[in-house]
Amino acid sequence: MNALTIFVIRAIVGIFSAVLMTRFFHPKSGIIEILGLAIFLVGLAYVMEAFRKRNK
């Protein structure tokens, strides 16, 4: 898979996970908090990938 496909998949999963987490833990949070969490989750996925590749 190319980098764009991986990014799109991670973005979709990140948004979905962020919506679920914010609705479960903070039901009154707005769209800004959801987007912030989604960006954080996608960024964390790339950081974890970098750590995994560095250890090989």
PENOR-V10548 format. One record per backbone hydrogen bond with DSSP energy under -1.0 kcal/mol. NH is the residue of the N-H (numbers start at 1). CO is the residue of the C=O. If there is no record, write none. Layout:
BEGIN
nh-><NH/NH>
co-><CO/CO>
END
This chain:
BEGIN
nh-><6/7/8/9/10/11/12/13/14/15/16/17/18/19/20/21/22/23/24/25/26/29/34/35/36/37/38/39/40/41/42/43/44/45/46/47/48/49/50/51/52/53/54/55>
co-><2/3/4/5/6/7/8/9/10/11/12/13/14/15/16/17/18/19/20/21/22/26/30/31/32/33/34/35/36/37/38/39/40/41/42/43/44/45/46/47/48/49/50/51>
END
